Amino acid sequence: MRPPVSKADAPNLARHYRSVWDVFRAPLLVGLVCAVGLGLALVGDGIWDGLSWLALSLPVGLAAFYWHRAGRRR
């Protein structure tokens, strides 16, 4: 059972609500870019190979960015 919430805390609870779309929008976009990158790597040649490398390096770049950002907060 949840503890009772005072009326002063009620606006704070509403502010923390996030829809399913809000939560999964960024991961779905990263997954879509990676899927396009895999497709380009399979069927493309020349410039398409470079674009596939760029698309497939997106998760690595995002992980490095957020890892660096989290270390700086301390």
N, C-alpha and C positions, 0 to 999 in steps of 0.2 A: 504494500500500500504506500502511496506517495505521501510525503509530509504535506501539511496544509501550507498554502501559499498566501501571503498577505497581498492586499490590493496594491501595495507599493511595488511589489516584485512582478506583478502581472504584465506590465509593459515590457519588462526585460525578457520574460519568457517568450512573448510573441516575436520579439526581435530575433531570437535564436532559431526560429522555425525556418527550415529550408525544404523546398519541394524536392522530389526525386530528380526533376530536371536540373535544378540548381546543383545538386550533389554530383550527378553523373555527366554533366555537359562537357567538362574538360577531359575526363578520361575517355569518353566516347570520341571526342575530336582527335585526341592523340592516337587512339586505336585506328580511326579512319585514315589518318595521315600515314600511319605505318602500313596499313593494308594497301593503300595506293602505292607506297614505296616498294612493297613486295611485288605488286603487279608490274610496276615499271621495271624492276630488276629482272623479272622473268621474260618480259616481252620486248623491252626497249634495248637500244644500243646507242652508243655515243653520248649525247647530252642527257638522255634518259637515265643512263647509269649514274651520272652525277646527281641528278634529281632524286634517284632512289637512295643514294648514299645520304643525301641531305635529309630526306624524309625518315630514313631508318635511324639516323643519329639524333632525332628529336627527343626520344625518351632519355637517352644518355645525357644530352645537354640539359634537359629539364632537371634530371636527378642531380647533376653537378651544381646547377644554379641554386636549387633549394637546399642542398647539403651545405654549400658555402654560406648561404643566407642564414641557415639555422646555426651554424658555428659562430657567426658574427654577433648574434643576439646575446650571447653569454657575456 
